[in-house]
Amino acid sequence: MGILLSQIVATAILLSRLLKGAKRRSPLLPQLANPDLIGKVSVVVPTLNEAERITPCLEGLTLQTYELREIIVVDSNSQDGTQDLVKAEEKKDPRFRLITDDPLPPGWIGRPWALHTGYLHTSRHSEWFLGIDADTQPQPGLIPSLLNAAEAEGYDMVSLAPQFVLQYRGEWFLQPALLMTLLYRFDSAGVDAASSSRVMANGQCFLCRRSVLAKLDGYTTAAGSFCDDVTLARNIAAAGYKVGFFDGSKVIKVKMYEGAKETWNEWGRSLDLKDAASNAQVWGDVLFLLFVQALPLPMLFLNLYLLSSGINYPVVIALLSINTFLVLMRWGMLIAIAPSYSGSSFFFWLSPFADSLAVLRIFLSSLKKPTKWRGRTY
């Protein structure tokens, strides 16, 4: 009975979030250059041994129009040829500038330190700071589309949900289940969060007014966070600024990891967002995911077995009903998020069978703070 009541409450909360998606902002579309926005944006790209995947990012940035004033690549002493690739782009596009960040100060994580360093080197004539990750693939028309939306609607900070590029079957099986842990916990992309504590953000494409960053002293308030994007976005929202999280699947792509193992290790360790939330929120979300994502399939099979064995108590029938509903809704969500993926795979449609694993990963991640990130040990 306790599981049934908990699932009923959790399902009501989930539906209240998902139903908002019916009125969400439409996905951003690529736009042509806007002469009124000339030179308004400084892009900062943090790098550490990104030679194998940075080329699409660099090429995508060269295709951006004259809203883009400069592209500052902040490298943390890569040893794999990353700097050579950036230097080659410098010779072709004068907007590129390569700098090396100083050694990490106490209390800082590598990524926010690199972004903070880049912010300090941006031109004072730029009105906007745009953080772009090295694993992204910016599409033509990204920056004017992002800027037009932010300025027209009065946003001070906007980040984008990208279109994911997956390659291996294990990725197609696991990654959508991990993504669903975010979609279940937070409002859809294109829906503004009701409170700063529920703000969602994605640092892979993170646009912020330079004046706002100046007020917050750059990335200082997210210095020690392994989810610096969400931490900073929530701090910006808490300071009274307007923060948005949009669907950017038509203007930016991202190929994050190679295979299920790397997806589990690298992405899974930060999805709990504990550096940006209270313990109560973190563990409340874990319980919530347990009832609406991890349990439905096992409970569906269990209650079907009980009914087939002649055990038809009202609570069994009720549990079968609510878990059937949750399972069907979960597969329906795959239809909704299919445009967020480049290409398709049969294993994408099997990803609900990985839901228990995904919630287990959130649970394990919530137990301890990461000690390694992108080749660095903290």
URDARA-V840147 format. One record per residue. N is the residue number from 1. PHI is phi as a letter, one per 30 degrees, with the letter a starting at -180 (999 if undefined). PSI is psi in radians with two decimals (none if undefined). Layout:
# URDARA-V840147
((N & PHI & PSI) (N & PHI & PSI))
This chain:
# URDARA-V840147
((1 & 999 & -0.65) (2 & d & -0.70) (3 & d & -0.73) (4 & e & -0.86) (5 & d & -0.72) (6 & d & -0.70) (7 & d & -0.63) (8 & d & -0.82) (9 & d & -0.80) (10 & d & -0.66) (11 & d & -0.69) (12 & d & -0.74) (13 & d & -0.77) (14 & d & -0.80) (15 & d & -0.65) (16 & d & -0.55) (17 & d & -0.82) (18 & d & -0.59) (19 & d & -0.44) (20 & d & -0.46) (21 & d & -0.36) (22 & d & -0.42) (23 & c & 0.34) (24 & d & 2.79) (25 & d & 2.44) (26 & d & 2.68) (27 & e & 2.52) (28 & d & 2.49) (29 & c & 2.57) (30 & e & 2.46) (31 & b & 2.76) (32 & d & 2.87) (33 & e & 2.51) (34 & c & 1.92) (35 & e & -0.43) (36 & d & -0.22) (37 & c & 0.28) (38 & e & 2.25) (39 & i & 0.38) (40 & d & -0.22) (41 & b & 2.34) (42 & c & 2.18) (43 & c & 2.40) (44 & b & 2.21) (45 & c & 1.95) (46 & d & 2.39) (47 & b & 2.57) (48 & a & 1.80) (49 & h & 1.06) (50 & c & 0.31) (51 & e & -0.59) (52 & d & -0.26) (53 & b & 0.04) (54 & d & -0.34) (55 & e & -0.82) (56 & e & -0.57) (57 & d & -0.84) (58 & d & -0.74) (59 & d & -0.68) (60 & d & -0.62) (61 & d & -0.60) (62 & d & -0.41) (63 & d & -0.12) (64 & d & 2.60) (65 & d & -2.93) (66 & d & 0.11) (67 & d & -0.45) (68 & d & 1.95) (69 & d & -0.76) (70 & a & 2.70) (71 & b & 1.88) (72 & c & 2.00) (73 & c & 2.04) (74 & c & 1.86) (75 & c & 2.41) (76 & c & 0.96) (77 & i & 0.93) (78 & d & 2.58) (79 & c & 0.22) (80 & c & 0.22) (81 & j & 0.08) (82 & e & -0.79) (83 & d & -0.63) (84 & d & -0.68) (85 & d & -0.71) (86 & d & -0.72) (87 & d & -0.61) (88 & d & -0.66) (89 & d & -0.59) (90 & e & -0.66) (91 & d & -0.45) (92 & c & -0.50) (93 & b & 1.91) (94 & d & -0.16) (95 & d & -0.34) (96 & d & 2.47) (97 & b & 2.19) (98 & c & 2.23) (99 & b & 2.78) (100 & c & 2.27) (101 & d & 2.76) (102 & d & 2.87) (103 & e & 2.61) (104 & d & 2.20) (105 & d & 2.82) (106 & e & 2.39) (107 & i & -0.06) (108 & c & 2.55) (109 & c & 2.66) (110 & e & -0.80) (111 & d & -0.93) (112 & d & -0.55) (113 & d & -0.74) (114 & d & -0.75) (115 & d & -0.67) (116 & d & -0.76) (117 & d & -0.77) (118 & d & -0.74) (119 & e & -0.75) (120 & d & -0.38) (121 & c & 0.01) (122 & d & 2.69) (123 & d & 2.42) (124 & d & -0.25) (125 & d & -0.21) (126 & d & 2.35) (127 & d & -0.35) (128 & b & 2.49) (129 & c & 2.27) (130 & b & 1.89) (131 & d & 2.22) (132 & b & 2.26) (133 & d & 2.69) (134 & d & -0.35) (135 & c & 0.12) (136 & d & 2.84) (137 & b & 1.49) (138 & d & 2.32) (139 & c & 2.68) (140 & e & 2.37) (141 & i & 0.05) (142 & d & -0.96) (143 & d & -0.81) (144 & d & -0.62) (145 & d & -0.81) (146 & d & -0.79) (147 & d & -0.79) (148 & e & -0.75) (149 & d & -0.78) (150 & d & -0.80) (151 & d & -0.67) (152 & d & -0.56) (153 & c & 0.14) (154 & i & 0.50) (155 & d & 2.52) (156 & c & -0.37) (157 & a & 2.32) (158 & b & 2.35) (159 & b & 2.86) (160 & b & 2.47) (161 & d & 2.17) (162 & d & -3.12) (163 & c & 2.24) (164 & d & 2.43) (165 & c & 1.95) (166 & c & 2.69) (167 & b & -0.80) (168 & c & 2.70) (169 & e & -0.66) (170 & d & -0.65) (171 & d & -0.81) (172 & d & -0.50) (173 & d & -0.76) (174 & c & -0.73) (175 & d & -0.77) (176 & d & -0.56) (177 & d & -0.69) (178 & d & -0.71) (179 & d & -0.65) (180 & d & -0.46) (181 & d & -0.52) (182 & d & -0.77) (183 & d & -0.55) (184 & d & -0.55) (185 & d & -0.47) (186 & b & 2.88) (187 & d & 2.73) (188 & d & 2.68) (189 & e & 2.31) (190 & j & -0.04) (191 & c & 2.14) (192 & d & 2.33) (193 & d & 2.54) (194 & d & -0.45) (195 & b & 2.77) (196 & d & -0.51) (197 & d & -0.23) (198 & c & 0.18) (199 & d & 2.40) (200 & c & 2.60) (201 & a & 2.81) (202 & b & 1.97) (203 & d & -0.13) (204 & d & -0.44) (205 & b & 1.68) (206 & b & 1.80) (207 & c & 2.28) (208 & b & 2.49) (209 & d & 2.34) (210 & d & -0.59) (211 & d & -0.57) (212 & d & -0.77) (213 & d & -0.64) (214 & d & -0.69) (215 & d & -0.59) (216 & c & 0.15) (217 & h & 0.92) (218 & i & -2.30) (219 & c & 0.27) (220 & e & -0.70) (221 & d & -0.16) (222 & c & 0.37) (223 & e & -0.77) (224 & c & 0.32) (225 & c & 2.33) (226 & d & -0.13) (227 & b & 1.04) (228 & e & -0.53) (229 & d & -0.85) (230 & d & -0.71) (231 & e & -0.85) (232 & d & -0.73) (233 & d & -0.73) (234 & d & -0.62) (235 & d & -0.65) (236 & d & -0.75) (237 & d & -0.71) (238 & d & -0.45) (239 & d & 0.01) (240 & j & 0.13) (241 & c & 2.73) (242 & d & 2.12) (243 & c & 2.37) (244 & b & 2.67) (245 & b & 1.90) (246 & c & 2.82) (247 & d & 1.95) (248 & c & 0.41) (249 & d & -0.32) (250 & c & -0.05) (251 & b & -0.20) (252 & a & 2.38) (253 & c & 2.82) (254 & b & 2.34) (255 & c & 1.70) (256 & d & -0.93) (257 & b & 2.89) (258 & c & 1.69) (259 & j & 2.95) (260 & d & -0.68) (261 & d & -0.82) (262 & d & -0.64) (263 & d & -0.77) (264 & d & -0.83) (265 & d & -0.82) (266 & d & -0.93) (267 & d & -0.69) (268 & d & -0.46) (269 & d & -0.22) (270 & c & -0.08) (271 & d & -0.26) (272 & d & -0.40) (273 & i & 0.52) (274 & d & -0.41) (275 & d & -0.20) (276 & c & 0.15) (277 & b & 2.85) (278 & d & 2.83) (279 & e & -0.66) (280 & d & -0.72) (281 & d & -0.74) (282 & d & -0.88) (283 & d & -0.48) (284 & d & -0.70) (285 & d & -0.64) (286 & d & -0.80) (287 & d & -0.72) (288 & e & -0.83) (289 & d & -0.60) (290 & e & -0.79) (291 & d & -0.56) (292 & c & -0.23) (293 & b & -0.77) (294 & d & -0.71) (295 & d & -0.53) (296 & e & -0.86) (297 & d & -0.87) (298 & e & -0.70) (299 & d & -0.61) (300 & d & -0.86) (301 & d & -0.71) (302 & d & -0.80) (303 & d & -0.51) (304 & d & -0.72) (305 & d & -0.77) (306 & d & -0.73) (307 & d & -0.71) (308 & d & -0.36) (309 & c & 0.08) (310 & i & 0.11) (311 & c & 1.70) (312 & c & 0.75) (313 & d & 2.65) (314 & e & -0.65) (315 & d & -0.59) (316 & d & -0.77) (317 & d & -0.71) (318 & d & -0.76) (319 & d & -0.68) (320 & d & -0.73) (321 & d & -0.87) (322 & d & -0.61) (323 & d & -0.55) (324 & d & -0.75) (325 & d & -0.79) (326 & d & -0.67) (327 & d & -0.78) (328 & d & -0.69) (329 & d & -0.66) (330 & d & -0.75) (331 & d & -0.58) (332 & d & -0.60) (333 & d & -0.53) (334 & d & -0.67) (335 & d & -0.70) (336 & d & -0.63) (337 & c & -0.03) (338 & e & -0.67) (339 & d & -0.22) (340 & d & 0.10) (341 & b & 2.43) (342 & d & 2.09) (343 & i & -2.90) (344 & a & 2.86) (345 & a & 2.52) (346 & e & -0.56) (347 & d & -0.36) (348 & e & -0.73) (349 & d & -0.21) (350 & c & -0.06) (351 & e & -0.46) (352 & e & -0.44) (353 & d & -0.20) (354 & c & 0.06) (355 & d & -0.71) (356 & d & -0.67) (357 & d & -0.74) (358 & d & -0.76) (359 & d & -0.63) (360 & d & -0.69) (361 & d & -0.69) (362 & d & -0.73) (363 & d & -0.86) (364 & d & -0.69) (365 & d & -0.58) (366 & d & -0.32) (367 & d & -0.48) (368 & a & 2.73) (369 & d & 2.43) (370 & e & 2.60) (371 & c & -0.20) (372 & b & 2.51) (373 & a & 2.13) (374 & h & 0.77) (375 & i & -0.05) (376 & c & 2.57) (377 & c & 2.32) (378 & c & none))
